[in-house]
Amino acid sequence: MIATIVGAQLGDEGKGAVVDHYSDGASVTVRYQGGDNAGHTVVNEGVEYKLSLVPSGAVRGKTGVLGNGCVINPRVLFSEIDALQERGLEPDVRVAKRAHVVFPYHRVLDAVEEATKADDDLDAGTTGRGIGPAYEGKAGRHGIRVGDLLDPSVLEHRLEYTVARAEAILKGVYGRSPADIDRDDIDVEGAFDTDALFAEYKSYGARLREAGMVVDSGDFLTERTAAGADILLEGAQGTALDIDHGIYPYVTSSNTTAGNGATGTGLPVTAVGQGAVIGVVKAYLSRVGTGPLPTELDDVTGAKGADADPPATPPGATDETAVATYLRQRGGEYGTVTGRPRRVGWLDMPMLRQAAQTNGFTGLVVNHVDVLAGLKEVRVAHAYDLDGATQTTMPATTERWGDCTPVYRTFDGWADVDWAAVASEGYTALPGPTRTYLEYIAEELSTPLYAVGVGPDRTDTIVRQDPFA
Ligand code: IMP
């Protein structure tokens, strides 16, 4: 049995907690796209682990696979593995030979390109991890793959070409030299030093080989499924950030959607399609990147994280600034590093309808319903008004999406109750208006509700259906 977990919106839907829950029943958890742009927190036996590449199941003693659709920064991967080992764990992580490698020059190009595009408001607000340039290398056929790290002569040959190419782009296209770039998170000096990169990345290849971490992910996973293993495919980011189906160009550079569960792992599409596809929905919207957001509640001018208190009285639905601050405070919608407020908005049904269609959800998980608690009214963009016509799905171009005006439906709010008690009692213990809201979403998407998240802890998820049970 294969279950695929996909974000239905703009990332940060709380997929980690869902993966955490359902991975109990699986013996292998697999990433099929993205790299260290994703971040997830796993709490195991009271200990918190912050990870971006190691699949969360690996912390729980399951095998974690980074599929061929991923882009892997070995510095980050090994520092995460080392940190886990120092804390007494022995994570079993396998890496696909066909996955692409992220090098320091990818981070430099990511930073320079974003800075250049910002002049025309075309920057995507990337995580700066070099993800876009690494996927460009893959599509442009000048990337370096994990399998190449194991063969020094191939690695050296490829590096000579790709490093020279990256430096030529930096100088010729952007008119910059490495010395112009002042970023703490990038090893700029070493980024274009072919010999140093060769020595360092060859050693990663040797470590991957010695640790028996390198696999053909399609073979490995097909053998495991044939032996009866249950497999959880872990999507990163969200459907609206998909390179094809998302709000291009404000997207990530991979297919985040369920179809890539096959292409990005080497599993047959029929096997993935016969399994469960679970869409994870946040009960409102949050956005860390740039670009339009029709249901956005005010602009991002909220006070910094812990410095601001939640408004004492829950605001009415039309007081947008106050609602935005309320949601940010309660949902912790502040960047973990900078403390800057994230953009927030009301739930967007056209976005969810498109996600349900593109992914073929067989089940839904709706998270963070506790964050909305206390509001007198909760709004949902049921549809859009676009040039006087009603539109129930997202327009294919982002510019037209930006022209959409939400057509709202207003729901009764619900009280802020003892959510831990509700979680232990189950679905029927949820306040009536919360169930009305959840059932509206499930009905509109013609998809059953598998689980509801009512808080950050593992025990705060009401599970109605488990794909592996
Ligand atoms: P990149 O993936 O770093 O290239 O960033 C491209 C876009 O995807 C930006 O808008 C990022 O904010 C967004 N993004 C990437 N990873 C995540 C994530 O894990 N959560 C939410 N947004 C993300």
Residues whose N, C-alpha, C, O or C-beta is under 5 A from the ligand:
A	BS01	IMP	L10 G11 D12 N37 A38 G39 A124 G125 T126 T127 G128 R129 I131 G132 Q237 L241 Y250 V251 T252 S253 V288 G289 T290
